[in-house]
Amino acid sequence: VMGDNAEDDWPYKGANFWQDWEKPIHIEFFETNKDLAFKQDAGVKIYGGASVAFPQKSLKIYARSEYGKNSIDYKIFPDKNIDSFQAIILRNSGNDFCKSMFRDGLMTGLMDGTGIDYLAYRPSIVYLNGEYWGIHNIREKINEHFLADNHNVNPDGIDLLNNYGSIVHGDNQDYLNLIDYIENNTITKNNYSIIEEQVDINNFIDYYLAQIFFANVDWPQNNVKIWRSEEEQKWKWIMYDTDLGFHGKRNSTPY
């Protein structure tokens, strides 16, 4: 609901659905053959940017010990060899809401086999308190646990950064030093080799080629995440939120 502090205009900043609230829930997951895969108490937050103003919200589901279990122990994505999750997303498809509802799942899935990290995708039908609530895309949550599970590395040794080097997890000082070095030095062969020691160049090239091919207009000013681990010290990129690629239209109409 809007609450008492919502602005009058889309996307209604200040509304209840913009608040950083986590609420206790009980979740049950049924496979397509109607078998009950898992059920447990958990926490939920509304997730996303302006898309939180759509009537169908994206939801972050958290497993925490305070709710009973600190993991969801089920192989949610058949194509991934991961059977335990700290968090998952039920995504409303972002700017693709009420359109194809799978645009991001399609584009990011094209990264399979490239070495670019992307979020697993599986469509679902969601019921809230027994009421049909439409299609949500089940996605992994980008955090240190996602990277640790997908790469078998220590989550405590991961640096995960957002746009312009802001910290999601870990530390950003080496990244800021690298950017400063690039901005203040001519890229000679010797200087390039210094950069190459810190950046996975092939990963960088493939990531940029894909984003340009997708014509993702919500990038690179947004939706950039890079990471490295103590086991692999080179920076790599994560592909996500490509809803405005492949001639996607920004979904700005109030619903």
C-alpha positions as CSV (number, residue, x, y, z in Angstrom):
1,V,0.0,0.0,0.0
2,M,1.0,3.6,-0.4
3,G,1.1,4.6,3.3
4,D,1.2,8.1,4.5
5,N,4.4,9.5,2.9
6,A,4.0,8.6,-0.7
7,E,4.7,11.2,-3.3
8,D,1.9,11.9,-5.8
9,D,3.8,11.1,-8.9
10,W,5.2,7.8,-10.2
11,P,7.2,6.0,-8.8
12,Y,5.6,7.2,-5.5
13,K,8.9,7.7,-3.5
14,G,8.2,7.4,0.2
15,A,5.5,4.9,-0.2
16,N,5.5,1.8,2.1
17,F,6.9,-0.3,-0.8
18,W,10.0,1.9,-0.9
19,Q,10.9,1.2,2.7
20,D,13.8,-1.2,3.7
21,W,11.5,-3.5,5.7
22,E,12.0,-7.2,6.2
23,K,8.9,-9.2,7.2
24,P,8.6,-12.8,8.4
25,I,6.9,-15.2,6.0
26,H,6.3,-18.9,5.4
27,I,7.3,-20.1,1.9
28,E,6.3,-23.3,0.1
29,F,7.8,-24.3,-3.3
30,F,6.1,-26.8,-5.5
31,E,7.6,-28.4,-8.6
32,T,5.7,-28.6,-11.9
33,N,4.6,-32.1,-11.0
34,K,3.0,-30.7,-7.9
35,D,5.5,-32.3,-5.5
36,L,6.4,-30.1,-2.5
37,A,10.1,-29.3,-2.9
38,F,10.6,-27.4,0.3
39,K,8.8,-25.3,2.9
40,Q,10.2,-23.1,5.7
41,D,9.9,-19.8,7.5
42,A,11.9,-17.0,6.0
43,G,12.1,-13.3,5.6
44,V,11.0,-11.1,2.7
45,K,11.9,-7.6,1.4
46,I,10.5,-5.8,-1.6
47,Y,13.3,-5.5,-4.2
48,G,14.2,-3.2,-7.1
49,G,14.3,0.4,-8.2
50,A,11.4,2.1,-9.8
51,S,9.9,-1.3,-10.5
52,V,8.8,-1.5,-6.9
53,A,5.9,0.9,-7.9
54,F,4.4,-1.8,-10.1
55,P,1.5,-3.7,-8.5
56,Q,3.5,-6.9,-8.8
57,K,6.6,-6.4,-6.6
58,S,9.9,-8.2,-6.9
59,L,10.7,-10.0,-3.6
60,K,13.9,-11.0,-1.9
61,I,13.5,-14.2,0.1
62,Y,16.1,-14.6,3.0
63,A,16.9,-17.7,4.9
64,R,18.1,-16.7,8.4
65,S,18.7,-18.6,11.6
66,E,16.3,-16.3,13.4
67,Y,13.5,-17.8,11.2
68,G,14.7,-21.3,11.8
69,K,17.1,-22.1,9.0
70,N,19.9,-20.0,7.5
71,S,19.7,-21.7,4.1
72,I,17.2,-22.9,1.6
73,D,18.4,-26.5,1.0
74,Y,17.1,-27.4,-2.4
75,K,18.4,-27.5,-6.0
76,I,16.1,-24.8,-7.3
77,F,17.8,-24.4,-10.7
78,P,18.2,-27.9,-12.3
79,D,21.0,-26.7,-14.6
80,K,23.2,-25.5,-11.7
81,N,25.0,-27.8,-9.3
82,I,24.0,-25.7,-6.3
83,D,21.6,-27.1,-3.7
84,S,21.8,-24.5,-0.9
85,F,20.9,-20.8,-1.1
86,Q,21.1,-18.0,1.5
87,A,18.7,-15.8,-0.6
88,I,16.7,-15.9,-3.8
89,I,14.8,-13.3,-5.8
90,L,11.2,-13.5,-7.1
91,R,11.6,-10.9,-9.8
92,N,8.8,-9.1,-11.6
93,S,11.0,-8.7,-14.7
94,G,11.8,-5.1,-14.0
95,N,11.3,-2.8,-17.0
96,D,10.0,-5.9,-18.8
97,F,7.1,-6.1,-16.4
98,C,3.8,-7.0,-18.2
99,K,5.7,-7.5,-21.5
100,S,7.6,-10.6,-22.3
101,M,8.4,-11.3,-18.6
102,F,11.6,-13.2,-19.7
103,R,13.8,-10.7,-21.5
104,D,16.5,-10.6,-18.8
105,G,16.4,-14.4,-18.4
106,L,16.9,-14.8,-22.1
107,M,19.8,-12.3,-22.6
108,T,21.8,-13.2,-19.5
109,G,21.3,-16.9,-20.3
110,L,23.2,-16.3,-23.5
111,M,26.3,-15.8,-21.4
112,D,26.3,-19.6,-20.7
113,G,29.8,-20.9,-21.5
114,T,31.4,-17.5,-21.9
115,G,32.8,-17.2,-18.3
116,I,30.6,-14.2,-17.6
117,D,28.7,-14.6,-14.4
118,Y,24.9,-14.3,-14.7
119,L,21.9,-15.2,-12.6
120,A,20.1,-18.5,-13.0
121,Y,16.6,-18.1,-14.3
122,R,13.4,-20.1,-13.8
123,P,9.8,-18.9,-14.3
124,S,7.3,-19.5,-11.6
125,I,3.7,-18.8,-10.6
126,V,3.4,-17.0,-7.2
127,Y,0.5,-17.1,-4.8
128,L,0.4,-14.7,-1.8
129,N,-1.8,-15.9,1.0
130,G,-3.5,-18.2,-1.4
131,E,-4.2,-15.5,-4.0
132,Y,-2.9,-15.8,-7.5
133,W,-0.2,-13.1,-8.0
134,G,1.1,-13.8,-11.5
135,I,4.5,-14.8,-13.0
136,H,7.7,-14.1,-11.1
137,N,11.1,-15.1,-12.3
138,I,13.1,-17.0,-9.7
139,R,16.7,-15.7,-9.8
140,E,19.8,-15.9,-7.7
141,K,20.7,-13.0,-5.5
142,I,24.0,-11.2,-6.3
143,N,26.1,-11.2,-3.2
144,E,29.2,-12.9,-1.8
145,H,27.3,-16.2,-1.3
146,F,26.3,-16.3,-5.0
147,L,29.9,-15.9,-6.1
148,A,31.2,-18.4,-3.5
149,D,28.7,-21.0,-4.5
150,N,29.3,-20.6,-8.2
151,H,33.1,-20.5,-8.0
152,N,33.8,-22.5,-4.9
153,V,35.7,-19.7,-3.2
154,N,35.8,-18.2,0.2
155,P,32.9,-15.7,0.6
156,D,34.9,-13.7,3.2
157,G,37.7,-13.2,0.6
158,I,35.4,-11.6,-2.0
159,D,35.4,-8.0,-3.1
160,L,32.1,-7.2,-4.8
161,L,31.5,-3.6,-6.1
162,N,28.7,-1.6,-7.6
163,N,28.7,1.2,-10.1
164,Y,31.7,3.5,-9.8
165,G,33.3,1.2,-7.2
166,S,30.9,1.5,-4.3
167,I,31.2,-1.5,-1.9
168,V,28.7,-4.3,-1.8
169,H,31.0,-6.6,0.1
170,G,34.7,-6.5,0.9
171,D,37.0,-3.6,0.0
172,N,37.3,-1.2,-3.0
173,Q,40.7,0.5,-2.5
174,D,42.6,-1.6,-5.0
175,Y,39.9,-1.0,-7.6
176,L,40.0,2.8,-7.0
177,N,43.8,2.7,-7.2
178,L,43.5,0.9,-10.6
179,I,41.0,3.5,-12.0
180,D,43.3,6.3,-10.8
181,Y,46.3,4.6,-12.6
182,I,44.3,4.2,-15.8
183,E,43.1,7.8,-15.8
184,N,46.6,9.2,-15.1
185,N,48.8,7.0,-17.3
186,T,49.2,6.5,-21.0
187,I,48.4,2.9,-21.9
188,T,51.8,1.9,-23.2
189,K,52.6,-1.8,-23.5
190,N,54.3,-1.8,-20.1
191,N,51.4,0.0,-18.5
192,Y,48.9,-2.3,-20.2
193,S,50.6,-5.3,-18.7
194,I,50.2,-3.8,-15.2
195,I,46.4,-3.5,-15.9
196,E,46.3,-7.0,-17.3
197,E,47.6,-8.3,-14.0
198,Q,44.6,-6.9,-12.2
199,V,41.8,-7.3,-14.8
200,D,40.5,-10.4,-16.6
201,I,40.8,-8.8,-20.1
202,N,38.9,-11.5,-22.0
203,N,36.1,-11.4,-19.4
204,F,36.0,-7.6,-19.8
205,I,35.9,-7.8,-23.7
206,D,33.2,-10.5,-23.7
207,Y,31.0,-8.6,-21.2
208,Y,31.2,-5.3,-23.2
209,L,30.6,-7.1,-26.5
210,A,27.5,-8.7,-25.1
211,Q,26.1,-5.5,-23.6
212,I,26.7,-3.6,-26.8
213,F,25.1,-6.4,-28.9
214,F,22.1,-6.4,-26.6
215,A,21.9,-2.5,-27.0
216,N,21.2,-2.3,-23.3
217,V,20.4,1.4,-22.8
218,D,20.2,0.9,-19.0
219,W,24.0,0.4,-19.0
220,P,26.8,1.4,-18.4
221,Q,25.5,4.2,-16.3
222,N,23.6,1.6,-14.2
223,N,23.7,-2.1,-13.5
224,V,27.5,-2.6,-13.3
225,K,28.8,-5.2,-10.8
226,I,32.4,-6.4,-10.7
227,W,34.1,-8.8,-8.3
228,R,37.3,-10.7,-7.5
229,S,38.3,-13.3,-4.9
230,E,41.4,-14.0,-2.8
231,E,41.8,-17.1,-4.9
232,E,41.6,-15.2,-8.2
233,Q,42.8,-11.6,-7.9
234,K,41.6,-10.3,-11.3
235,W,38.5,-8.2,-11.6
236,K,35.5,-9.8,-13.5
237,W,32.1,-8.6,-14.5
238,I,28.5,-9.9,-13.7
239,M,25.7,-9.7,-16.3
240,Y,22.4,-8.7,-14.9
241,D,19.3,-6.5,-15.3
242,T,19.3,-6.4,-19.1
243,D,15.5,-5.6,-19.4
244,L,16.1,-2.7,-21.7
245,G,18.2,-4.6,-24.1
246,F,17.0,-6.0,-27.5
247,H,15.0,-2.8,-28.0
248,G,13.3,-3.0,-24.6
249,K,11.1,0.0,-23.7
250,R,11.4,1.7,-20.4
251,N,8.3,0.8,-18.4
252,S,7.3,4.2,-16.9
253,T,3.5,4.0,-17.1
254,P,1.7,3.9,-13.7
255,Y,-0.3,0.7,-13.4
